[in-house]
Amino acid sequence: MMNGMASLQQRQVMAQIEEMIQSNPDYTGVKSELESLNFIPQTDRPEYAVWVQPDLQILVFLRINLGGGYSGYRVASFDEVAPIRR
């Protein structure tokens, strides 16, 4: 879990990613933007891609179409996707 300032920055970057993905129908453009924000590709395959920003604990999942666009995406914090174990 992140502290207050880091959490605020995380939410701001997540909103920025959402806007960028919605306004850019081409995966090549999205990929370039993610790289510029220090995201690291964990998986970059023709059918899907997973990018992470470890410092801000953000995950981006994209389902990619054959034509280079994408059919779906999810932007989430690590806390949102990590299972809770006790």
Backbone hydrogen bonds, N-H to C=O, Kabsch-Sander energy under -0.5 kcal/mol:
donor,donor_aa,acceptor,acceptor_aa,energy
7,S,3,N,-2.8
8,L,4,G,-2.0
9,Q,5,M,-2.3
10,Q,6,A,-2.5
11,R,7,S,-2.3
12,Q,8,L,-2.2
13,V,9,Q,-2.5
14,M,10,Q,-2.5
15,A,11,R,-2.2
16,Q,12,Q,-2.1
17,I,13,V,-2.5
18,E,14,M,-2.3
19,E,15,A,-2.4
20,M,16,Q,-2.4
21,I,17,I,-2.8
22,Q,18,E,-2.4
23,S,19,E,-1.8
24,N,20,M,-0.8
24,N,21,I,-0.7
27,Y,68,G,-3.0
30,V,26,D,-1.7
31,K,27,Y,-3.2
32,S,28,T,-2.0
33,E,29,G,-2.1
34,L,30,V,-2.6
35,E,31,K,-2.3
36,S,32,S,-1.9
37,L,33,E,-1.0
37,L,34,L,-0.7
38,N,35,E,-1.7
39,F,34,L,-2.4
40,I,52,V,-3.4
42,Q,40,I,-0.5
42,Q,50,V,-3.1
43,T,50,V,-1.8
45,R,48,Y,-2.7
49,A,62,L,-2.4
50,V,43,T,-3.0
51,W,60,V,-2.9
52,V,40,I,-2.5
53,Q,58,I,-2.4
57,Q,53,Q,-1.1
58,I,53,Q,-1.6
59,L,76,A,-3.4
60,V,51,W,-2.9
61,F,74,R,-2.7
62,L,49,A,-2.7
63,R,72,G,-2.7
64,I,47,E,-1.9
64,I,62,L,-0.6
65,N,69,G,-2.0
68,G,65,N,-1.6
71,S,63,R,-2.6
72,G,63,R,-1.0
74,R,61,F,-2.2
76,A,59,L,-2.6
78,F,57,Q,-2.1
80,E,77,S,-0.5
81,V,77,S,-1.0
81,V,78,F,-0.7
82,A,78,F,-2.0
85,R,83,P,-0.6
